[in-house]
Amino acid sequence: MVYDRYDVWTVAPEGSPARKLTNGRASHLEFRVVRTDNGDDEEERGIDPRKPLLLRVENLRTRNSGFYSLANLSAAQPQKLLMGLENYRVLGKAKEADVLMVTATTFHDQPDIQITDSSFRQLKKVTDANPQQSQLLWGSGELIRYRNADGVELDAALYKPENFDPSKKYPMLIYIYERLSQSLNSPAPGTSINIAYYVSNGYLVLPPDIICTTGHPGQSALKCVLAGDSGGGR
């Protein structure tokens, strides 16, 4: 079993044609197999072609994510179980029961542990990792799309203060470092910028995605900051 940028394939060692199990490329969906066996035995770590296969899916345009299920490796297409704005991850599965632990993270929502079954119809939160957050002006994040000075369409994560009022003007901090829009729903403490700190103090924070021309990193970064046209938020 192998991946390309979007899809999952089965490849036979004897050289017969590969078979694509998913069809993510057309919809910008990235499919990846979720391993729930957690076994130390090599046989347990294998994939039984007759059993359902759980897939984590992320829309690379919107950063929505969720889960699909493939009935078996001979099934035509996977079926959607859950898709949402959050960054969903599976932490593990009970060995003797249909119970899974997952997290669902956004810039505002902490990765608390939630319990569900293989249908993913209902999720029950069982932890409260950051209770003091309710006392803070934490803010929110969203994806925007714009064009750089060369007219190339780019993404950027825009972080806004709590109770943001679009009719008002706010100071904005622009943070330039490669591509960061994919981290919208996977916030992590950084060594050079603490986004939550600035947002809670009334700043907008914008880390635009940077695309580089070989040999011209500085000029490329400048063009990505000097936006030519805005495509609006998503």
Protein Blocks (a to p, Z undefined) as FASTA:
>chain_A
ZZdfkbccdddfklpacddfbdfklnopacddddfklpabfklmpccfkbccddddddfk
lopacddddfblkbfbdcdfbdcfbdcddfbdcfkbccdddddddfklccddddddfkom
accdfbdfblmlmmpcebpcdddddddfkopacdddddddehiafkbccddddddehjfk
lmmmmcccdfkbcfklmmmnopacddddddddehilmlmmmmmmmcfbdebjZZ
